[in-house]
Structures are given as C-alpha cells and as structure tokens.
Amino acid sequence: MNVEHLVQMANQIAEFYEAYPNRAEALSSTARHIRRSWDPRMRRELLGHLDANGGEGLEPFTLEAIRAHRKDLTPGQPFVRP
C-alpha cells in the first residue's frame, strides 16, 4: 500500500471535518469516517506510519484526530461512539 496516498486521503477527510464548529465533533467525525470507510489493512498502514515516522505528511488536525481516536482506528477494536 502506498502510504503517501493514505496520508493524502486522511488529510482530505480531515480537511472536510475540520470546518465543523465543534472541534471535538470534528475530530471524532474524522476518525469515524476513516474507521468506516477504510479497510483494516489501510488503517494498520496509517497507524504504522504514525509510529515509524511520526505521521510525516499528516496535517496537524489529522494527527490530532488520529491520536485522539487511535483506539477506535485500531483494527479489531470495537467502535465506541463518542
């Protein structure tokens, strides 16, 4: 999987939700969209990129959303609705 493409897609998703007036809702909506739309392999790759490279290329809001909701993005974990 091309991690640069995953980074680009994650940033695009986060850019959409970042416009929400409620920041907490924007962060959780970003994570929820990634969780529901991405294959577990894609999420594993993105989290691995975060661990190995500090999330290089991810925008600050995207990083915040991923870090805040990492447990929900980890494949095999049940989704907890905020």
N, CA and C atoms as a LAMMPS dump frame, in Angstrom:
ITEM: TIMESTEP
0
ITEM: NUMBER OF ATOMS
246
ITEM: BOX BOUNDS ff ff ff
-5.0000000000000000e+02 5.0000000000000000e+02
-5.0000000000000000e+02 5.0000000000000000e+02
-5.0000000000000000e+02 5.0000000000000000e+02
ITEM: ATOMS id mol type element x y z
1 1 1 N 0.828 -1.17 0
2 1 2 C 0 0 0
3 1 3 C 0.885 1.25 0
4 2 1 N 0.474 2.257 -0.709
5 2 2 C 1.235 3.489 -0.811
6 2 3 C 0.86 4.413 0.347
7 3 1 N 1.772 4.567 1.299
8 3 2 C 1.476 5.362 2.489
9 3 3 C 1.256 6.834 2.143
10 4 1 N 1.922 7.329 1.119
11 4 2 C 1.726 8.726 0.725
12 4 3 C 0.285 8.963 0.284
13 5 1 N -0.275 7.987 -0.394
14 5 2 C -1.668 8.097 -0.829
15 5 3 C -2.614 8.057 0.385
16 6 1 N -2.327 7.201 1.339
17 6 2 C -3.133 7.129 2.556
18 6 3 C -3.071 8.449 3.324
19 7 1 N -1.884 9.022 3.41
20 7 2 C -1.709 10.313 4.081
21 7 3 C -2.541 11.378 3.383
22 8 1 N -2.472 11.403 2.074
23 8 2 C -3.239 12.375 1.297
24 8 3 C -4.743 12.198 1.536
25 9 1 N -5.213 10.974 1.507
26 9 2 C -6.639 10.726 1.727
27 9 3 C -7.06 11.12 3.143
28 10 1 N -6.244 10.772 4.138
29 10 2 C -6.566 11.127 5.526
30 10 3 C -6.631 12.641 5.69
31 11 1 N -5.698 13.351 5.07
32 11 2 C -5.709 14.812 5.141
33 11 3 C -6.949 15.405 4.472
34 12 1 N -7.377 14.825 3.369
35 12 2 C -8.582 15.313 2.688
36 12 3 C -9.825 15.103 3.549
37 13 1 N -9.912 13.954 4.18
38 13 2 C -11.048 13.669 5.069
39 13 3 C -11.051 14.669 6.226
40 14 1 N -9.898 14.841 6.853
41 14 2 C -9.794 15.744 7.996
42 14 3 C -10.088 17.187 7.598
43 15 1 N -9.657 17.579 6.423
44 15 2 C -9.908 18.95 5.953
45 15 3 C -11.409 19.235 5.883
46 16 1 N -12.177 18.26 5.442
47 16 2 C -13.634 18.425 5.371
48 16 3 C -14.215 18.621 6.77
49 17 1 N -13.872 17.736 7.691
50 17 2 C -14.456 17.777 9.028
51 17 3 C -13.914 18.912 9.893
52 18 1 N -12.731 19.402 9.594
53 18 2 C -12.137 20.476 10.384
54 18 3 C -13.002 21.74 10.361
55 19 1 N -13.837 21.876 9.353
56 19 2 C -14.704 23.048 9.246
57 19 3 C -15.886 23.008 10.224
58 20 1 N -16.123 21.867 10.847
59 20 2 C -17.219 21.767 11.823
60 20 3 C -16.984 22.768 12.954
61 21 1 N -18.033 23.397 13.436
62 21 2 C -17.852 24.382 14.509
63 21 3 C -17.43 23.762 15.844
64 22 1 N -17.787 22.512 16.081
65 22 2 C -17.439 21.832 17.328
66 22 3 C -16.193 20.981 17.073
67 23 1 N -15.073 21.379 17.671
68 23 2 C -13.804 20.694 17.403
69 23 3 C -13.832 19.219 17.791
70 24 1 N -14.401 18.91 18.955
71 24 2 C -14.46 17.513 19.394
72 24 3 C -15.261 16.672 18.4
73 25 1 N -16.353 17.217 17.909
74 25 2 C -17.153 16.509 16.913
75 25 3 C -16.375 16.345 15.611
76 26 1 N -15.626 17.365 15.239
77 26 2 C -14.826 17.302 14.017
78 26 3 C -13.765 16.21 14.108
79 27 1 N -13.107 16.125 15.264
80 27 2 C -12.08 15.093 15.456
81 27 3 C -12.679 13.695 15.421
82 28 1 N -13.777 13.504 16.141
83 28 2 C -14.389 12.171 16.169
84 28 3 C -14.992 11.808 14.816
85 29 1 N -15.537 12.773 14.107
86 29 2 C -16.106 12.5 12.782
87 29 3 C -15.022 12.104 11.788
88 30 1 N -13.858 12.727 11.898
89 30 2 C -12.73 12.351 11.036
90 30 3 C -12.356 10.894 11.275
91 31 1 N -12.187 10.537 12.536
92 31 2 C -11.816 9.153 12.88
93 31 3 C -12.919 8.184 12.47
94 32 1 N -14.157 8.551 12.708
95 32 2 C -15.283 7.677 12.364
96 32 3 C -15.322 7.415 10.853
97 33 1 N -15.092 8.456 10.065
98 33 2 C -15.096 8.296 8.607
99 33 3 C -13.989 7.333 8.169
100 34 1 N -12.8 7.51 8.714
101 34 2 C -11.691 6.619 8.367
102 34 3 C -12.013 5.19 8.805
103 35 1 N -12.524 5.031 9.994
104 35 2 C -12.857 3.688 10.511
105 35 3 C -13.869 2.983 9.618
106 36 1 N -14.915 3.697 9.235
107 36 2 C -15.996 3.088 8.454
108 36 3 C -15.644 2.88 6.987
109 37 1 N -14.772 3.719 6.461
110 37 2 C -14.506 3.695 5.022
111 37 3 C -13.239 2.958 4.624
112 38 1 N -12.338 2.802 5.547
113 38 2 C -11.054 2.203 5.208
114 38 3 C -10.979 0.742 5.648
115 39 1 N -10.384 -0.036 4.8
116 39 2 C -10.084 -1.424 5.087
117 39 3 C -9.124 -1.48 6.291
118 40 1 N -9.228 -2.513 7.137
119 40 2 C -8.314 -2.61 8.285
120 40 3 C -6.834 -2.536 7.897
121 41 1 N -6.477 -3.074 6.744
122 41 2 C -5.072 -3.004 6.303
123 41 3 C -4.632 -1.556 6.095
124 42 1 N -5.536 -0.736 5.561
125 42 2 C -5.225 0.673 5.334
126 42 3 C -5.016 1.395 6.663
127 43 1 N -5.888 1.098 7.638
128 43 2 C -5.755 1.73 8.951
129 43 3 C -4.47 1.28 9.643
130 44 1 N -4.125 0.005 9.524
131 44 2 C -2.877 -0.515 10.106
132 44 3 C -1.668 0.207 9.506
133 45 1 N -1.713 0.379 8.197
134 45 2 C -0.618 1.054 7.497
135 45 3 C -0.485 2.507 7.963
136 46 1 N -1.609 3.194 8.106
137 46 2 C -1.579 4.583 8.56
138 46 3 C -1.044 4.678 9.985
139 47 1 N -1.502 3.803 10.871
140 47 2 C -1.023 3.813 12.254
141 47 3 C 0.459 3.426 12.318
142 48 1 N 0.869 2.5 11.468
143 48 2 C 2.285 2.131 11.396
144 48 3 C 3.143 3.296 10.944
145 49 1 N 2.627 4.07 10
146 49 2 C 3.332 5.267 9.523
147 49 3 C 3.459 6.284 10.658
148 50 1 N 2.41 6.415 11.438
149 50 2 C 2.44 7.319 12.589
150 50 3 C 3.516 6.879 13.579
151 51 1 N 3.58 5.589 13.852
152 51 2 C 4.565 5.06 14.805
153 51 3 C 5.997 5.142 14.276
154 52 1 N 6.185 4.812 13.01
155 52 2 C 7.524 4.744 12.437
156 52 3 C 8.084 6.105 12.041
157 53 1 N 7.212 6.989 11.579
158 53 2 C 7.676 8.258 11.017
159 53 3 C 7.03 9.479 11.649
160 54 1 N 6.337 9.28 12.749
161 54 2 C 5.689 10.409 13.403
162 54 3 C 4.528 10.98 12.607
163 55 1 N 4.07 10.223 11.61
164 55 2 C 2.953 10.697 10.801
165 55 3 C 3.372 11.737 9.782
166 56 1 N 4.599 11.637 9.318
167 56 2 C 5.122 12.6 8.35
168 56 3 C 4.112 12.826 7.215
169 57 1 N 3.839 14.096 6.937
170 57 2 C 2.927 14.455 5.861
171 57 3 C 1.501 14.676 6.325
172 58 1 N 1.173 14.194 7.516
173 58 2 C -0.175 14.403 8.037
174 58 3 C -0.283 15.822 8.585
175 59 1 N -1.376 16.468 8.285
176 59 2 C -1.627 17.817 8.779
177 59 3 C -1.874 17.759 10.291
178 60 1 N -1.623 18.862 10.997
179 60 2 C -1.799 18.857 12.457
180 60 3 C -3.188 18.395 12.912
181 61 1 N -4.249 18.83 12.244
182 61 2 C -5.594 18.408 12.638
183 61 3 C -5.774 16.907 12.411
184 62 1 N -5.243 16.398 11.321
185 62 2 C -5.327 14.968 11.024
186 62 3 C -4.608 14.168 12.1
187 63 1 N -3.416 14.603 12.457
188 63 2 C -2.663 13.936 13.524
189 63 3 C -3.432 13.948 14.837
190 64 1 N -4.022 15.078 15.158
191 64 2 C -4.781 15.184 16.402
192 64 3 C -5.955 14.205 16.411
193 65 1 N -6.655 14.119 15.288
194 65 2 C -7.8 13.204 15.197
195 65 3 C -7.359 11.753 15.346
196 66 1 N -6.276 11.398 14.694
197 66 2 C -5.785 10.017 14.754
198 66 3 C -5.298 9.681 16.16
199 67 1 N -4.558 10.583 16.75
200 67 2 C -4.044 10.329 18.102
201 67 3 C -5.169 10.264 19.133
202 68 1 N -6.132 11.158 19.004
203 68 2 C -7.233 11.201 19.969
204 68 3 C -8.135 9.978 19.876
205 69 1 N -8.208 9.384 18.685
206 69 2 C -9.133 8.266 18.467
207 69 3 C -8.406 7.024 17.959
208 70 1 N -7.146 6.905 18.33
209 70 2 C -6.345 5.771 17.864
210 70 3 C -6.989 4.428 18.192
211 71 1 N -7.503 4.3 19.4
212 71 2 C -8.102 3.024 19.799
213 71 3 C -9.226 2.644 18.839
214 72 1 N -10.049 3.605 18.447
215 72 2 C -11.152 3.332 17.524
216 72 3 C -10.656 2.984 16.123
217 73 1 N -9.475 3.469 15.772
218 73 2 C -8.932 3.208 14.438
219 73 3 C -8.14 1.908 14.363
220 74 1 N -7.794 1.352 15.521
221 74 2 C -7.012 0.121 15.552
222 74 3 C -7.897 -1.055 15.146
223 75 1 N -7.521 -1.754 14.071
224 75 2 C -8.322 -2.9 13.641
225 75 3 C -8.505 -3.91 14.768
226 76 1 N -9.714 -4.436 14.858
227 76 2 C -10.027 -5.423 15.865
228 76 3 C -10.615 -4.847 17.132
229 77 1 N -10.6 -3.518 17.252
230 77 2 C -11.174 -2.867 18.431
231 77 3 C -12.617 -2.487 18.145
232 78 1 N -13.503 -2.638 19.12
233 78 2 C -14.887 -2.222 18.917
234 78 3 C -14.947 -0.703 18.842
235 79 1 N -15.857 -0.199 18.018
236 79 2 C -16.012 1.247 17.874
237 79 3 C -16.817 1.785 19.039
238 80 1 N -16.313 2.827 19.662
239 80 2 C -17.003 3.474 20.771
240 80 3 C -17.538 4.798 20.266
241 81 1 N -18.867 4.934 20.26
242 81 2 C -19.467 6.17 19.78
243 81 3 C -19.26 7.254 20.827
244 82 1 N -18.679 8.399 20.404
245 82 2 C -18.448 9.495 21.357
246 82 3 C -19.751 10.12 21.82
